Amino acid sequence: MSNVKLPFPLPVQQYARCVDTSRRPADHIGDWPELGHVYPVQVRRNVRTGQPQVHVLGFYAEQPYGAFARHRFEPVAQVWLN
C-alpha cells in the first residue's frame, strides 16, 4: 500500500449539462443556466441541509444564492488536473 495522500478536494474539473430550467425563482438575480448547455461546475454540500448543490463556475448571482439543485444538471465529464 502506498503512503501517497491525495489532496482534498481532488484536483478535478467537473462538467455538467443543464437538463431542467423550469421554476426559476421570481426573486432570482443573476445568471441562469440554459437548457442543453454544458458548464464547468463544482458540486458542494449545503452547510445547513447537507444536500449536494451544483455551483456553475463563472456565474454571477446575488440572491437567493448562486447554487442550483442537482436535478437540474447531469454529469458529462470529469477532467483530472495535474
MIVEX-31533 format. One record per atom (N, C-alpha, C): chain; residue number from 1; residue in three letters; y, x, z; atom name. Coordinates in nm, 3 decimals. Example, Ala and Ser with C-alpha at 12.3 -4.5 7.8 and 13.67 -1.06 7.14 Angstrom:
BEGIN
+-------+-----+------+---------+---------+---------+------+
| kette |  nr | rest |      yy |      xx |      zz | atom |
+-------+-----+------+---------+---------+---------+------+
|     A |   1 |  ALA |  -0.569 |   1.319 |   0.780 |    N |
|     A |   1 |  ALA |  -0.450 |   1.230 |   0.780 |   CA |
|     A |   1 |  ALA |  -0.330 |   1.320 |   0.780 |    C |
|     A |   2 |  SER |  -0.225 |   1.285 |   0.708 |    N |
|     A |   2 |  SER |  -0.106 |   1.367 |   0.714 |   CA |
|     A |   2 |  SER |   0.003 |   1.290 |   0.787 |    C |
+-------+-----+------+---------+---------+---------+------+
***
This chain:
BEGIN
+-------+-----+------+---------+---------+---------+------+
| kette |  nr | rest |      yy |      xx |      zz | atom |
+-------+-----+------+---------+---------+---------+------+
|     A |   1 |  MET |  -0.117 |   0.084 |   0.000 |    N |
|     A |   1 |  MET |   0.000 |   0.000 |   0.000 |   CA |
|     A |   1 |  MET |   0.124 |   0.090 |   0.000 |    C |
|     A |   2 |  SER |   0.222 |   0.052 |  -0.078 |    N |
|     A |   2 |  SER |   0.343 |   0.130 |  -0.091 |   CA |
|     A |   2 |  SER |   0.442 |   0.097 |   0.021 |    C |
|     A |   3 |  ASN |   0.522 |   0.196 |   0.059 |    N |
|     A |   3 |  ASN |   0.626 |   0.176 |   0.160 |   CA |
|     A |   3 |  ASN |   0.761 |   0.141 |   0.099 |    C |
|     A |   4 |  VAL |   0.763 |   0.115 |  -0.032 |    N |
|     A |   4 |  VAL |   0.887 |   0.081 |  -0.101 |   CA |
|     A |   4 |  VAL |   0.930 |  -0.059 |  -0.061 |    C |
|     A |   5 |  LYS |   1.057 |  -0.072 |  -0.019 |    N |
|     A |   5 |  LYS |   1.110 |  -0.204 |   0.018 |   CA |
|     A |   5 |  LYS |   1.202 |  -0.254 |  -0.092 |    C |
|     A |   6 |  LEU |   1.180 |  -0.377 |  -0.133 |    N |
|     A |   6 |  LEU |   1.264 |  -0.437 |  -0.235 |   CA |
|     A |   6 |  LEU |   1.393 |  -0.487 |  -0.173 |    C |
|     A |   7 |  PRO |   1.503 |  -0.475 |  -0.244 |    N |
|     A |   7 |  PRO |   1.630 |  -0.527 |  -0.190 |   CA |
|     A |   7 |  PRO |   1.626 |  -0.680 |  -0.184 |    C |
|     A |   8 |  PHE |   1.704 |  -0.735 |  -0.094 |    N |
|     A |   8 |  PHE |   1.713 |  -0.881 |  -0.085 |   CA |
|     A |   8 |  PHE |   1.859 |  -0.921 |  -0.089 |    C |
|     A |   9 |  PRO |   1.903 |  -1.009 |  -0.173 |    N |
|     A |   9 |  PRO |   1.820 |  -1.078 |  -0.271 |   CA |
|     A |   9 |  PRO |   1.776 |  -0.984 |  -0.383 |    C |
|     A |  10 |  LEU |   1.670 |  -1.022 |  -0.451 |    N |
|     A |  10 |  LEU |   1.616 |  -0.939 |  -0.558 |   CA |
|     A |  10 |  LEU |   1.719 |  -0.922 |  -0.669 |    C |
|     A |  11 |  PRO |   1.717 |  -0.805 |  -0.734 |    N |
|     A |  11 |  PRO |   1.814 |  -0.780 |  -0.842 |   CA |
|     A |  11 |  PRO |   1.774 |  -0.850 |  -0.972 |    C |
|     A |  12 |  VAL |   1.791 |  -0.982 |  -0.974 |    N |
|     A |  12 |  VAL |   1.758 |  -1.060 |  -1.093 |   CA |
|     A |  12 |  VAL |   1.876 |  -1.147 |  -1.130 |    C |
|     A |  13 |  GLN |   1.885 |  -1.179 |  -1.257 |    N |
|     A |  13 |  GLN |   1.982 |  -1.276 |  -1.306 |   CA |
|     A |  13 |  GLN |   1.903 |  -1.395 |  -1.357 |    C |
|     A |  14 |  GLN |   1.933 |  -1.511 |  -1.305 |    N |
|     A |  14 |  GLN |   1.863 |  -1.633 |  -1.345 |   CA |
|     A |  14 |  GLN |   1.947 |  -1.709 |  -1.446 |    C |
|     A |  15 |  TYR |   1.879 |  -1.778 |  -1.537 |    N |
|     A |  15 |  TYR |   1.944 |  -1.863 |  -1.635 |   CA |
|     A |  15 |  TYR |   1.878 |  -2.001 |  -1.631 |    C |
|     A |  16 |  ALA |   1.959 |  -2.106 |  -1.645 |    N |
|     A |  16 |  ALA |   1.907 |  -2.242 |  -1.640 |   CA |
|     A |  16 |  ALA |   1.979 |  -2.329 |  -1.741 |    C |
|     A |  17 |  ARG |   1.905 |  -2.428 |  -1.792 |    N |
|     A |  17 |  ARG |   1.961 |  -2.524 |  -1.888 |   CA |
|     A |  17 |  ARG |   1.999 |  -2.652 |  -1.815 |    C |
|     A |  18 |  CYS |   2.114 |  -2.705 |  -1.847 |    N |
|     A |  18 |  CYS |   2.159 |  -2.831 |  -1.787 |   CA |
|     A |  18 |  CYS |   2.080 |  -2.946 |  -1.850 |    C |
|     A |  19 |  VAL |   2.017 |  -3.029 |  -1.769 |    N |
|     A |  19 |  VAL |   1.939 |  -3.143 |  -1.818 |   CA |
|     A |  19 |  VAL |   1.992 |  -3.277 |  -1.768 |    C |
|     A |  20 |  ASP |   2.093 |  -3.276 |  -1.680 |    N |
|     A |  20 |  ASP |   2.147 |  -3.401 |  -1.625 |   CA |
|     A |  20 |  ASP |   2.295 |  -3.384 |  -1.595 |    C |
|     A |  21 |  THR |   2.378 |  -3.459 |  -1.668 |    N |
|     A |  21 |  THR |   2.523 |  -3.454 |  -1.643 |   CA |
|     A |  21 |  THR |   2.575 |  -3.587 |  -1.590 |    C |
|     A |  22 |  SER |   2.486 |  -3.674 |  -1.552 |    N |
|     A |  22 |  SER |   2.527 |  -3.807 |  -1.507 |   CA |
|     A |  22 |  SER |   2.586 |  -3.804 |  -1.366 |    C |
|     A |  23 |  ARG |   2.651 |  -3.912 |  -1.331 |    N |
|     A |  23 |  ARG |   2.705 |  -3.934 |  -1.197 |   CA |
|     A |  23 |  ARG |   2.797 |  -3.823 |  -1.148 |    C |
|     A |  24 |  ARG |   2.891 |  -3.786 |  -1.234 |    N |
|     A |  24 |  ARG |   2.992 |  -3.688 |  -1.190 |   CA |
|     A |  24 |  ARG |   3.078 |  -3.753 |  -1.082 |    C |
|     A |  25 |  PRO |   3.093 |  -3.690 |  -0.966 |    N |
|     A |  25 |  PRO |   3.175 |  -3.750 |  -0.860 |   CA |
|     A |  25 |  PRO |   3.319 |  -3.770 |  -0.906 |    C |
|     A |  26 |  ALA |   3.378 |  -3.882 |  -0.867 |    N |
|     A |  26 |  ALA |   3.515 |  -3.915 |  -0.907 |   CA |
|     A |  26 |  ALA |   3.616 |  -3.813 |  -0.854 |    C |
|     A |  27 |  ASP |   3.585 |  -3.752 |  -0.739 |    N |
|     A |  27 |  ASP |   3.679 |  -3.657 |  -0.679 |   CA |
|     A |  27 |  ASP |   3.651 |  -3.512 |  -0.718 |    C |
|     A |  28 |  HIS |   3.561 |  -3.490 |  -0.817 |    N |
|     A |  28 |  HIS |   3.527 |  -3.352 |  -0.857 |   CA |
|     A |  28 |  HIS |   3.644 |  -3.290 |  -0.932 |    C |
|     A |  29 |  ILE |   3.688 |  -3.175 |  -0.884 |    N |
|     A |  29 |  ILE |   3.794 |  -3.099 |  -0.950 |   CA |
|     A |  29 |  ILE |   3.734 |  -2.964 |  -0.987 |    C |
|     A |  30 |  GLY |   3.723 |  -2.937 |  -1.117 |    N |
|     A |  30 |  GLY |   3.668 |  -2.811 |  -1.161 |   CA |
|     A |  30 |  GLY |   3.578 |  -2.828 |  -1.282 |    C |
|     A |  31 |  ASP |   3.506 |  -2.721 |  -1.314 |    N |
|     A |  31 |  ASP |   3.418 |  -2.721 |  -1.431 |   CA |
|     A |  31 |  ASP |   3.295 |  -2.807 |  -1.405 |    C |
|     A |  32 |  TRP |   3.244 |  -2.867 |  -1.513 |    N |
|     A |  32 |  TRP |   3.123 |  -2.949 |  -1.506 |   CA |
|     A |  32 |  TRP |   3.032 |  -2.903 |  -1.619 |    C |
|     A |  33 |  PRO |   2.902 |  -2.886 |  -1.594 |    N |
|     A |  33 |  PRO |   2.813 |  -2.836 |  -1.699 |   CA |
|     A |  33 |  PRO |   2.797 |  -2.936 |  -1.814 |    C |
|     A |  34 |  GLU |   2.763 |  -2.884 |  -1.932 |    N |
|     A |  34 |  GLU |   2.740 |  -2.968 |  -2.049 |   CA |
|     A |  34 |  GLU |   2.591 |  -2.975 |  -2.076 |    C |
|     A |  35 |  LEU |   2.545 |  -3.092 |  -2.114 |    N |
|     A |  35 |  LEU |   2.404 |  -3.118 |  -2.138 |   CA |
|     A |  35 |  LEU |   2.348 |  -3.024 |  -2.245 |    C |
|     A |  36 |  GLY |   2.237 |  -2.959 |  -2.214 |    N |
|     A |  36 |  GLY |   2.170 |  -2.870 |  -2.309 |   CA |
|     A |  36 |  GLY |   2.218 |  -2.727 |  -2.309 |    C |
|     A |  37 |  HIS |   2.328 |  -2.697 |  -2.245 |    N |
|     A |  37 |  HIS |   2.380 |  -2.561 |  -2.242 |   CA |
|     A |  37 |  HIS |   2.304 |  -2.477 |  -2.138 |    C |
|     A |  38 |  VAL |   2.290 |  -2.348 |  -2.168 |    N |
|     A |  38 |  VAL |   2.225 |  -2.255 |  -2.076 |   CA |
|     A |  38 |  VAL |   2.333 |  -2.174 |  -2.005 |    C |
|     A |  39 |  TYR |   2.318 |  -2.162 |  -1.871 |    N |
|     A |  39 |  TYR |   2.419 |  -2.095 |  -1.789 |   CA |
|     A |  39 |  TYR |   2.354 |  -1.990 |  -1.700 |    C |
|     A |  40 |  PRO |   2.427 |  -1.881 |  -1.670 |    N |
|     A |  40 |  PRO |   2.380 |  -1.788 |  -1.567 |   CA |
|     A |  40 |  PRO |   2.401 |  -1.854 |  -1.431 |    C |
|     A |  41 |  VAL |   2.299 |  -1.854 |  -1.347 |    N |
|     A |  41 |  VAL |   2.306 |  -1.926 |  -1.220 |   CA |
|     A |  41 |  VAL |   2.250 |  -1.843 |  -1.105 |    C |
|     A |  42 |  GLN |   2.280 |  -1.888 |  -0.986 |    N |
|     A |  42 |  GLN |   2.217 |  -1.841 |  -0.863 |   CA |
|     A |  42 |  GLN |   2.171 |  -1.965 |  -0.788 |    C |
|     A |  43 |  VAL |   2.049 |  -1.960 |  -0.736 |    N |
|     A |  43 |  VAL |   2.000 |  -2.070 |  -0.653 |   CA |
|     A |  43 |  VAL |   2.010 |  -2.025 |  -0.509 |    C |
|     A |  44 |  ARG |   2.088 |  -2.100 |  -0.431 |    N |
|     A |  44 |  ARG |   2.107 |  -2.068 |  -0.289 |   CA |
|     A |  44 |  ARG |   2.084 |  -2.193 |  -0.206 |    C |
|     A |  45 |  ARG |   2.047 |  -2.171 |  -0.080 |    N |
|     A |  45 |  ARG |   2.026 |  -2.284 |   0.011 |   CA |
|     A |  45 |  ARG |   2.159 |  -2.327 |   0.073 |    C |
|     A |  46 |  ASN |   2.176 |  -2.458 |   0.086 |    N |
|     A |  46 |  ASN |   2.292 |  -2.513 |   0.154 |   CA |
|     A |  46 |  ASN |   2.280 |  -2.481 |   0.302 |    C |
|     A |  47 |  VAL |   2.387 |  -2.433 |   0.363 |    N |
|     A |  47 |  VAL |   2.384 |  -2.390 |   0.503 |   CA |
|     A |  47 |  VAL |   2.351 |  -2.506 |   0.596 |    C |
|     A |  48 |  ARG |   2.408 |  -2.623 |   0.571 |    N |
|     A |  48 |  ARG |   2.386 |  -2.737 |   0.660 |   CA |
|     A |  48 |  ARG |   2.253 |  -2.806 |   0.638 |    C |
|     A |  49 |  THR |   2.217 |  -2.833 |   0.511 |    N |
|     A |  49 |  THR |   2.097 |  -2.911 |   0.483 |   CA |
|     A |  49 |  THR |   1.973 |  -2.828 |   0.457 |    C |
|     A |  50 |  GLY |   1.992 |  -2.703 |   0.415 |    N |
|     A |  50 |  GLY |   1.877 |  -2.619 |   0.381 |   CA |
|     A |  50 |  GLY |   1.821 |  -2.646 |   0.242 |    C |
|     A |  51 |  GLN |   1.879 |  -2.742 |   0.170 |    N |
|     A |  51 |  GLN |   1.832 |  -2.776 |   0.035 |   CA |
|     A |  51 |  GLN |   1.882 |  -2.673 |  -0.066 |    C |
|     A |  52 |  PRO |   1.798 |  -2.636 |  -0.163 |    N |
|     A |  52 |  PRO |   1.845 |  -2.543 |  -0.266 |   CA |
|     A |  52 |  PRO |   1.949 |  -2.608 |  -0.356 |    C |
|     A |  53 |  GLN |   2.051 |  -2.530 |  -0.392 |    N |
|     A |  53 |  GLN |   2.157 |  -2.576 |  -0.481 |   CA |
|     A |  53 |  GLN |   2.179 |  -2.471 |  -0.589 |    C |
|     A |  54 |  VAL |   2.223 |  -2.517 |  -0.704 |    N |
|     A |  54 |  VAL |   2.249 |  -2.429 |  -0.818 |   CA |
|     A |  54 |  VAL |   2.398 |  -2.398 |  -0.824 |    C |
|     A |  55 |  HIS |   2.431 |  -2.270 |  -0.826 |    N |
|     A |  55 |  HIS |   2.569 |  -2.225 |  -0.843 |   CA |
|     A |  55 |  HIS |   2.579 |  -2.164 |  -0.983 |    C |
|     A |  56 |  VAL |   2.662 |  -2.223 |  -1.068 |    N |
|     A |  56 |  VAL |   2.682 |  -2.170 |  -1.203 |   CA |
|     A |  56 |  VAL |   2.785 |  -2.059 |  -1.195 |    C |
|     A |  57 |  LEU |   2.746 |  -1.939 |  -1.233 |    N |
|     A |  57 |  LEU |   2.835 |  -1.823 |  -1.225 |   CA |
|     A |  57 |  LEU |   2.948 |  -1.838 |  -1.326 |    C |
|     A |  58 |  GLY |   3.069 |  -1.815 |  -1.279 |    N |
|     A |  58 |  GLY |   3.186 |  -1.825 |  -1.365 |   CA |
|     A |  58 |  GLY |   3.252 |  -1.961 |  -1.365 |    C |
|     A |  59 |  PHE |   3.189 |  -2.061 |  -1.302 |    N |
|     A |  59 |  PHE |   3.250 |  -2.193 |  -1.293 |   CA |
|     A |  59 |  PHE |   3.355 |  -2.196 |  -1.184 |    C |
|     A |  60 |  TYR |   3.459 |  -2.275 |  -1.207 |    N |
|     A |  60 |  TYR |   3.564 |  -2.295 |  -1.109 |   CA |
|     A |  60 |  TYR |   3.550 |  -2.436 |  -1.053 |    C |
|     A |  61 |  ALA |   3.556 |  -2.450 |  -0.922 |    N |
|     A |  61 |  ALA |   3.550 |  -2.582 |  -0.859 |   CA |
|     A |  61 |  ALA |   3.630 |  -2.580 |  -0.729 |    C |
|     A |  62 |  GLU |   3.714 |  -2.681 |  -0.712 |    N |
|     A |  62 |  GLU |   3.791 |  -2.695 |  -0.588 |   CA |
|     A |  62 |  GLU |   3.720 |  -2.785 |  -0.490 |    C |
|     A |  63 |  GLN |   3.681 |  -2.903 |  -0.538 |    N |
|     A |  63 |  GLN |   3.616 |  -2.997 |  -0.449 |   CA |
|     A |  63 |  GLN |   3.521 |  -3.083 |  -0.530 |    C |
|     A |  64 |  PRO |   3.420 |  -3.142 |  -0.473 |    N |
|     A |  64 |  PRO |   3.389 |  -3.127 |  -0.332 |   CA |
|     A |  64 |  PRO |   3.329 |  -2.991 |  -0.300 |    C |
|     A |  65 |  TYR |   3.261 |  -2.926 |  -0.397 |    N |
|     A |  65 |  TYR |   3.204 |  -2.795 |  -0.373 |   CA |
|     A |  65 |  TYR |   3.152 |  -2.744 |  -0.506 |    C |
|     A |  66 |  GLY |   3.146 |  -2.615 |  -0.523 |    N |
|     A |  66 |  GLY |   3.105 |  -2.558 |  -0.651 |   CA |
|     A |  66 |  GLY |   2.957 |  -2.542 |  -0.671 |    C |
|     A |  67 |  ALA |   2.877 |  -2.632 |  -0.617 |    N |
|     A |  67 |  ALA |   2.732 |  -2.624 |  -0.632 |   CA |
|     A |  67 |  ALA |   2.679 |  -2.756 |  -0.689 |    C |
|     A |  68 |  PHE |   2.564 |  -2.748 |  -0.755 |    N |
|     A |  68 |  PHE |   2.504 |  -2.864 |  -0.816 |   CA |
|     A |  68 |  PHE |   2.362 |  -2.882 |  -0.764 |    C |
|     A |  69 |  ALA |   2.314 |  -3.005 |  -0.766 |    N |
|     A |  69 |  ALA |   2.176 |  -3.034 |  -0.724 |   CA |
|     A |  69 |  ALA |   2.079 |  -2.971 |  -0.823 |    C |
|     A |  70 |  ARG |   1.962 |  -2.932 |  -0.773 |    N |
|     A |  70 |  ARG |   1.865 |  -2.865 |  -0.859 |   CA |
|     A |  70 |  ARG |   1.813 |  -2.952 |  -0.971 |    C |
|     A |  71 |  HIS |   1.809 |  -3.085 |  -0.951 |    N |
|     A |  71 |  HIS |   1.754 |  -3.172 |  -1.056 |   CA |
|     A |  71 |  HIS |   1.841 |  -3.172 |  -1.182 |    C |
|     A |  72 |  ARG |   1.961 |  -3.120 |  -1.173 |    N |
|     A |  72 |  ARG |   2.049 |  -3.115 |  -1.290 |   CA |
|     A |  72 |  ARG |   2.015 |  -2.998 |  -1.384 |    C |
|     A |  73 |  PHE |   1.932 |  -2.904 |  -1.341 |    N |
|     A |  73 |  PHE |   1.902 |  -2.784 |  -1.420 |   CA |
|     A |  73 |  PHE |   1.752 |  -2.757 |  -1.425 |    C |
|     A |  74 |  GLU |   1.709 |  -2.694 |  -1.535 |    N |
|     A |  74 |  GLU |   1.572 |  -2.645 |  -1.543 |   CA |
|     A |  74 |  GLU |   1.578 |  -2.495 |  -1.570 |    C |
|     A |  75 |  PRO |   1.497 |  -2.417 |  -1.498 |    N |
|     A |  75 |  PRO |   1.498 |  -2.272 |  -1.519 |   CA |
|     A |  75 |  PRO |   1.454 |  -2.236 |  -1.661 |    C |
|     A |  76 |  VAL |   1.521 |  -2.137 |  -1.718 |    N |
|     A |  76 |  VAL |   1.488 |  -2.093 |  -1.854 |   CA |
|     A |  76 |  VAL |   1.438 |  -1.949 |  -1.854 |    C |
|     A |  77 |  ALA |   1.507 |  -1.862 |  -1.781 |    N |
|     A |  77 |  ALA |   1.471 |  -1.721 |  -1.780 |   CA |
|     A |  77 |  ALA |   1.517 |  -1.654 |  -1.652 |    C |
|     A |  78 |  GLN |   1.450 |  -1.543 |  -1.623 |    N |
|     A |  78 |  GLN |   1.488 |  -1.460 |  -1.508 |   CA |
|     A |  78 |  GLN |   1.480 |  -1.315 |  -1.555 |    C |
|     A |  79 |  VAL |   1.594 |  -1.247 |  -1.555 |    N |
|     A |  79 |  VAL |   1.601 |  -1.110 |  -1.606 |   CA |
|     A |  79 |  VAL |   1.617 |  -1.013 |  -1.489 |    C |
|     A |  80 |  TRP |   1.527 |  -0.915 |  -1.483 |    N |
|     A |  80 |  TRP |   1.536 |  -0.813 |  -1.378 |   CA |
|     A |  80 |  TRP |   1.645 |  -0.714 |  -1.414 |    C |
|     A |  81 |  LEU |   1.733 |  -0.685 |  -1.318 |    N |
|     A |  81 |  LEU |   1.841 |  -0.589 |  -1.338 |   CA |
|     A |  81 |  LEU |   1.801 |  -0.457 |  -1.275 |    C |
|     A |  82 |  ASN |   1.820 |  -0.350 |  -1.345 |    N |
|     A |  82 |  ASN |   1.794 |  -0.218 |  -1.286 |   CA |
|     A |  82 |  ASN |   1.876 |  -0.111 |  -1.352 |    C |
+-------+-----+------+---------+---------+---------+------+
***
